[in-house]
Amino acid sequence: MEVPVIIEPVTGNGYRATGAGGLSIGLTAEGATAAEAIDRLADQVRMRVVAGAKLAELDVPASTAPWKQDAGYLHDDPLYEPWRAAMEEYRRQLDEDPEAL
């Protein structure tokens, strides 16, 4: 399994590997080299697996945008068409004369 890891130099102390996903989240290890830090982090992940940790995927359906529930609610309103026409006219005027604002 591949586990995302952030590797960064630590001033005067080699490197730090930090788990960035999956079973490595919340784990950190340091080493004199990047490889050593990764190996130490891998040991921690292996210990979690031996202790019974498992990695599973959670499928969460994408929610619709909250504003969509109200989209189109004015369509049957008798004032909708005059409002839409007035907005269209206003935009046309602004396109013709940008200084109108």
Secondary structure as the mmCIF struct_conf table of DSSP 4:
data_model
#
loop_
_struct_conf.conf_type_id
_struct_conf.id
_struct_conf.beg_label_comp_id
_struct_conf.beg_label_asym_id
_struct_conf.beg_label_seq_id
_struct_conf.end_label_comp_id
_struct_conf.end_label_asym_id
_struct_conf.end_label_seq_id
STRN STRN1 VAL A 5 PRO A 9
TURN_TY1_P TURN_TY1_P1 THR A 11 GLY A 12
BEND BEND1 ASN A 13 ASN A 13
STRN STRN2 TYR A 15 GLY A 19
BEND BEND2 GLY A 21 GLY A 21
HELX_RH_3T_P HELX_RH_3T_P1 GLY A 22 SER A 24
STRN STRN3 ILE A 25 ILE A 25
TURN_TY1_P TURN_TY1_P2 GLY A 26 GLY A 26
STRN STRN4 THR A 28 GLY A 31
BEND BEND3 ALA A 32 THR A 33
HELX_RH_AL_P HELX_RH_AL_P1 ALA A 34 VAL A 50
TURN_TY1_P TURN_TY1_P3 ALA A 51 GLY A 52
HELX_LH_PP_P HELX_LH_PP_P1 PRO A 61 ALA A 65
HELX_RH_3T_P HELX_RH_3T_P2 PRO A 66 ASP A 70
TURN_TY1_P TURN_TY1_P4 ALA A 71 ASP A 76
TURN_TY1_P TURN_TY1_P5 PRO A 78 LEU A 79
HELX_RH_AL_P HELX_RH_AL_P2 TYR A 80 GLU A 96
HELX_RH_3T_P HELX_RH_3T_P3 PRO A 98 ALA A 100
#
